[in-house]
Amino acid sequence: MATLQASKSVAANVREWLVVIPDHANVLARRIAVRPRHSPHFVELHKEGYVSWAGPLFTKHVEPRPGQMRPFKGSAIVLNDRDRESIVNRLSGDIYVTERIWDLDSALIVPFRTLRRRAL
């Protein structure tokens, strides 16, 4: 019974957060090279419910074309966690951080709440 109560209190402390992480300067080619190792990790975080949604940020809208590098500038993520420290600890192990693609020290991490969402 104590375990069930502890689990409920942990779940009750989990909140939604908006995380906007800029890329370090001049990392576009490395970002593209590292992406195949980053994406499966984020799929797993989504499956476990840690990440609600995530996507890249661009310097401008462009239509993807084969062989063309899109102008990435960072990532936006909505995730579910207890506090900023937990978020930084969890994301610090992501390959985009360890390979110095994301500038986690400059990330905007703010409380967030999804009210409604509709498909594009």
N, C-alpha and C positions, 0 to 999 in steps of 0.2 A: 504494500500500500504506500509506503514512504517513497518508493521509486516512482510510482505513478504520480504522486503529488509533486515530486521534484521535476518530473518531465513536464507536467502542466505549467509549473512556474517558469521553467526555461522557455517553453513555447510562448507563454504570455509576454515575456520580455522581448521577443523577436519583433522587430518593426521593419517597415519598408524604408529603403534608402535609395537616393539617386546619387550615383557616383559618375563623375565626369573626369576622365583621366587623359591628360594631354600626352602626346608622344614627345620624347626628347627630340632635339633638332637633328635633322639629317639622318633619319633612320628608316626612310621609306623602303629601300631595297632590303634591309635586314628584316623589317616588319613582314614583308612578303615572304621572305625565306623562312622565317620562324612560324608563320601562321599555321602551317599544317600540324605543328606540334601544339599550338595554342588552342585551336578550335575544338578538338575532341575533349579537352579538359573542360571547356565551357559548356559543352553539351552535357557532360556529367553533372556539372553544377546546376544546370537547368533541370535535369531529370530529378535530382534530389530536392529541388524546390528552393535552393539557395539563390539562384538567379531567376528572376521573373522574365526579364528580357534584356537584350544587350545588342549593341551594334556599333559600327564604326562611325566616326565623325570625319568629315571631309572639309577641305578648304573651299570647295565649290561642288555643285552637282555636276556629275558627268555620267554619261551612259557607259557602262562597262563594255570594253572591247577586248577581244583576245590579244594578249601580248602587251596591253596598255596597263601601266600602273596607275591606279586611281589615287587622287591626292589625299591620302589619309592624314589625319592630324591628331587622332586620339580615339577614345571609345566612350560610349555612354552605357551605363549599366543600372538597372533597377534590381536590387537584391534585398534579401531578408536576413537581418542579423540583429544583435543586441545593441552594439555601440560602435563608434568610430574605430576604437582600438581593435576590436575583433575583426572589423572589415580590413583594416590595414594588415593585420597579422595574416589573415586568410589570403588576401590578394598578393602579399609579398612573395609567396611561393610560385606565383604564375610565371610562366616562361617569358611573358612580355615584360615582367619586372626584372627577373634575373638576367635576361639578355639586354637590359637597358633600352627597351623599346618604350614602355610606359614610364612617365615621370610621376611615380606614385607620391612623391613628396609634394607635388604641386596639384594633386587631385582635389577636386571639389567633392566633398562628401556631406550631403545634407539630408535631414529627415524628409521623407516623401510619402505621398499616399496616392495610389491610383484610384480615381473615382469611377471613371468609365474608360473603356477602350473599345474601339471598333476597328474592324479590318480596313485597310486602305482600298 
